[in-house]
Amino acid sequence: MNGTSMSSPNACGGIALLLSALKAGNIPYSPYSIRRAVENTALKVENIEAFAQGCGLLQVEKSYMLFTEKNPCQEWNMNFVVTCNGGRGIYLREPHEIKPQETVVNIEPVYCDVNTTENKDKIAFSMRVNLICSATWVSCPAHLELMNMQRVFTVKVDPAGLPTGPHYTEIQAFDISCPTKGPIFRVPITILVPIRVQDAEQCELRFCNQHFNAGQIRRHFIAVPEGATWAVIHMKVLSKEHGSRFVIHTIQLSPQTAPKSNEFYKLVNLSDLGETTQSFNVRGGGTLEVCISKWWASIGCVSIDYSVRFSGLRASSQVFSMHAAEGIARIDVKSTLNCEEILPVVALKHHVQVLRPTESKIQALGNRDLLPDGRQIYELLLTYQLHMSKTGEFSPFCPWLSHLLYESDYEAQLWMLFDTNKQLMASGDAFPHQYSAKVEKGDYTLRMHVRHEKTEQLDRLKEKPMLIKHKLANAGITLDTFATQGHAMTGGKKFVTHSSQAGEICPIYITPLPDEKIPKGVTAGNYLLGTLTFAKDDYGKKANGFPFKYVISEAPNRKKNGPPANKEKNKALEFDDALRDLKVNWLSKLGSESLYNELREKYDDHFPLHQAWLLALDADKEKPNRLQEIVATAELLLSKIDKQTVLSHYGMKADVRPNAAAIKSDMEKQKIALIEALSRLGIAKADLLTAETSEEERTTTLLQLDDIFRNLTKLTDLNDAKVVQFAMRHATLCVQYGRLLKMLLKQLEDKPTEENERKAIETCQKLGWDHCVQHLGNGLFTKYPPSYRLFLTATLH
């Protein structure tokens, strides 16, 4: 174990010993007095940098002795909150901050339990403290009197003359009445004086013949040249005996930005005389922290040379978004430091789909989800519906909450993906790049869980969309780039490598994606996401990439092939046909027999009318009592369709008639109607067979079902959703349980349902396959849970 995995339990165990001793001795304490005792008695370890050890090594016995010798003290249940310009200390890091400054420091005493502390104790509190700082570049008052109110004093910091590197000191406040108990509060002061690049031509810093032992860290603070956008670090092992493992860690800080957004971490293995080159993005004008460390388990001493070189290509915008309808987009790129080769590439790797919540629910969590002062925590559950038209991989993310953890005002952003059977398929949290789901074609439910103590804050999220980032097939899509607007407009010569001198502006023109290259399923409002790079150099291309968003516009209206429409068509006939089709469409939804009889009087030869009525009967709740009507309607529909004509059409190799497209469309409609009529006729006849059916009638019906079965095999695959129910009934009546089980397993493979799973178990029982019955039965509960899985953090802290 190493790192926080070791230090955290070690510190917790030591403090647990201290608490145990204080309780046994009936000595009063608070979290604040415990912290002060631990910090004031910690032992500084030699040869360990301050960044690694903080206050020092925990001394449990000395912490306890401090309590016994200096107790009771009036501030044992008080905390002294230190604030400096919104922070808890003075921290000068960026190059423009390294200058003489004055800072106002606020000190506010806060009681551990304000509600139980008596007012007379608050009024009586008074403490005179001595302010001490050993650094000559810090000036502060010598004395301060504390009382139950906020006090302020001014600190002057003058970093002029400080050498490059980190500098740390503290202003320590000692109680004049008992200075031996240690500081009652500290004001930390940190100044990082960065190294400035002196080589203006190469923009490079070199560190030669650096010796590393196991676990040793060399830390450099570098002022990044203004205009730099990426850096390249090169390392070379000088030792011939053996190589080693190194960690390269760099970071820059930006206001209101998570530190990891500007962080680079790489673990590299170097053989004897080995080399490595790594690149990462930087922000010009800021301070870059570069840490080179020899891996703690890599023994021996190794000498290396390493260098940091800066380059820069700055674009006219830092946010790159292009709408397909806007036409050509122009971006100006400027080489800021040296001569750079420019070769822009726009690579789109993902399709982003926008989902709106179909349901939102806010509810109070259990009695375990209470804050210490009794405040209730509430949960927001958002439900989204997702349809996958084909097998694919995607990552859900909510931009409002993503990439935030401790700095988020909301708690526990978690999501779970379920299939139609409520089976958990994938889950994730606020960092979408760490989670993805690979699923089959079908419908899915996505549920997101967010917590907060205020319901009004959760109300703000009730309509927030969820973005689904699908991975595009193959290598993705690239947009064409051009050097001139003329070439972009005419599709002329594309952009080739351009050597841009320092200060030179290079225009780049990006053209929209042709409509035929837009991936299927990408509709208006969705967008394609990828990266835009400018540098030809592989290291610059890897480190200096920018997110690029391509918004899809409405698809063009394409004219259908076929003969031109008859403009002279009678408007009255056109209206009559439209009115008929409208009534037919509503017939299957309303199930009105009077409407059906009304339409039959005028359109009895119009087969879609009987097809719609057949669908209405099939969906009726009283279907078992209307099987004879279904049989009659299906036979009537079959009489309106010329089956031989349909089969002849699909038997043709090619149709060269002028109106081939219209004929094909009509034949497809007739084929669908024919399949539906045969399938529902067969199902109805099969359902009419009961135990009371005579043997002669049963034999006749089975022959009819065999005929329907043969006709359907000519028209479609028997595993098709329109006919599979009939095919399974036919196999059951023919006592062909093997064929029935094969179809059921195929249905379970395509779209598993509990109903088909239980049918498969029943079929295995009829076949006498007890081992299959047991296997399928054991998986029923896990495959088809009765409800969605709970978010466990809703009941546990």
C-alpha positions, 0 to 999 in steps of 0.5 A: 500500500502507498499514497492515501491508501496508506496515509489515511488509515494510518492517520485515522488509527492514530487519531482514534487512539488519541480520542480513546485516551481523551475519553478515558481521561474525561478530557474535553475536546472538539474536532478543532482542538484535536486538529490544533493538537495534531498539527502543533505536535507533528514532527517535520521529517528531514529530506522530505519535501514540504509538498509531501509531508504537510505539517509532518509526522503524526505524534499521538503521545505528544498530542495527548500530552498537550491536552493533559498539560494545557487543559482546560483552555478557553478555545478548546471548542472553538475554530478560528476561520482564516480567509484571505481574498476568498481563500484560506491563505495567501497563494501567489502562483501566476507570473503576474502575481509575483510582485509586492502585494497587500492582503487583508486577512480575516479571523473569525472565531466559530464555536463548535456548537453555536446553539448550546454555547451560552451568550455570557461565554461568547461575550466573555471570550477575549484573547490576546495573540502574538503574530509571528512570521520568520520570513523576511519578505512578509510583514504583519502586525505583532499583536492582535486581540480576539473576541467573539467577532470578526477581526482583520489585519493587513499582511504585506508580501514582497517577493522581490529578490526571491530565487526561482522555486517554491517558497512557504512560510506561515504567520502563526498566532500564539496565545500570549497567556500560554504560548507553549501550547502552540499556534491557535491559528495559522495563515499559510503563505505560498509563493511560486517564483517560476523559471522564465524561458530565456531562449526566445528562439527555441523556447526551450528549457534544459535540465542536464545530468539530473540524478534520481533515487527511488521515489525522488521528485524533481519539481519545476515551476515554469512561466509558460511563454505568452502564446504557447499552446502545447509543450513537448517534454523529452527525456533521455537516460544517461546510465548504461547499466540499467533503465528505470520507470518514471512518472511525468506529471504536469498541471496548470491552474485556471480560475473556476476550472477543475485542476484535472482539466489542465493536467497531464500524467504519464508513466514511462519505462526507459531502458538503458540509454532510452528516450521518450517524448511526450506532449501536452497542452498548456496555457500561455502566460500561466505557471506550469508545474512539471514534476519528474519522479522516479517510481518508488519501487524502481531501485537504484540511482539513475541520471537523465537529461530532460527538456521542455520545449514550447510551441504555439498555434492560436486560433481566432476562437477557442470554441469551434461549432459549425452549423451545416446550414451556415455554409463555409466556416473560416478560422484564422490560425496564428503561429505565436512563437516559432515557425510551425507547419500547419495542416488542419484536420477535422475528425468527427468521431461521435454522434450526439443525440439529445433526449428529454426526460419523459418523467421526473420525480422528487422525493425525500430519502430515508431517515438515514439521509439526514444532515447532522442538524436534521436537514432532509436530503431529497432525490430527483429521479429523471427517466429517459427513453432511448431507442437503438436502431442497431447494435452500437456503443454509447456514453450518456452524459448530462452537461449540466452536471458532468465532470464535477465531483467535490466542486459540484453543488449537487450530490451523487449524479448517477445513471443506470440503463435498463432494457425493456425487462428492467434488467440493468445493462450499464451504469455510470456517474459524472465522468462519462469518458469512463463509462460506455454501454454496448447494447443490441437493437431495441428500446431502453430506459435510462434513469438518472439520480441526483440529490440535494437538500433543497427541492427548489434546486432539484426543480431546476433540473426536472427538464434537463436533457441527457446527451447520448454520445454514439460512437461512429462506425469505422474511423469516423468522418472528416470535413474538407479544409481549404486554403482559400474561399474560392477553392472551398466554394468550388471544391478545388484544391484542398489544404496542403501543408503550410509553413507559418512564420511567427506572427503570420495569420493563416486562414482555414476554410471548412466546408459542410458535410455532404448530405449523403455522408451524414450517418443514418439516424442522425436527425436535425438537432443532433450534432457530430462531435470530434476534434480539430487540430492545426499542427502537422507535427504528431506531438502538436496534433496529439496535445493541441486538439480542440473539441469541434461540434458540427450541428446537423440541419434539416434533411433536404426534400428529395423528389421520388423517382417515378413518372410526374404526378398528374397535375390535372387530377380532379380535386374532388376525387383527390379530396374523396381519397384523402377523406377515405384514407383518414377514416380508414386510419382511424378505424383501427384506433376507434374499432367502430363497427358502424364506421366500418359498415359505412365505409363498406357501402362505398369502398368495399373493394378497397383492401386497406379498409378490411385490413384496418378492420382486421387489425381493430378486431385483433386488438379488441379486448373481447378478441376471444369472443370475436374469433369468427368475425376475425376469420370472416374479415381475414377471408374477405381481405384475402378475396380482395388481393390477387395472390398470384399477381403479388407472387409473380411480381416478386418472382420477376428479376427486374421490372422495366415498366415506366411506372415500376416504382408505383407498382412496387409500392402497391405490391408491397402494400398488398404483400403486407396485407396478405401476410397479416390476413393469413397470419391472423386467419391462422391464429383465429382458426387455431384458437377456435380449436378446443377440447370439444371440437370434433375429430373431423372438424379438427382434421379439416382445420389442421389441413387449412392451417397447413395450407396457410403455413405453406402460403406464408413460407412463400411470402416471408420468414416464419420468425418475422414478428407478423407471423411468428405467433401463428408459426408457434401455434402451428408447431404446437398443434402439430406436436412439433415441440423442437420447432416450437422451441427453436422459434422461441429461442430465436425470439428470446435472442432478438427480443427477450420477454418473460412470456416467451421465456416461460413458454420455452420452459413449458416446451422443455417440460413437454420434451422431457428436458428437465435440465433445460427447465431448471437452467431456464427457470433459475435465470427468470428472476435475474433476467426479468426483475419486478422493478428497477434497481435502486440507487444505493446512495439514496439510502447510504452515506 
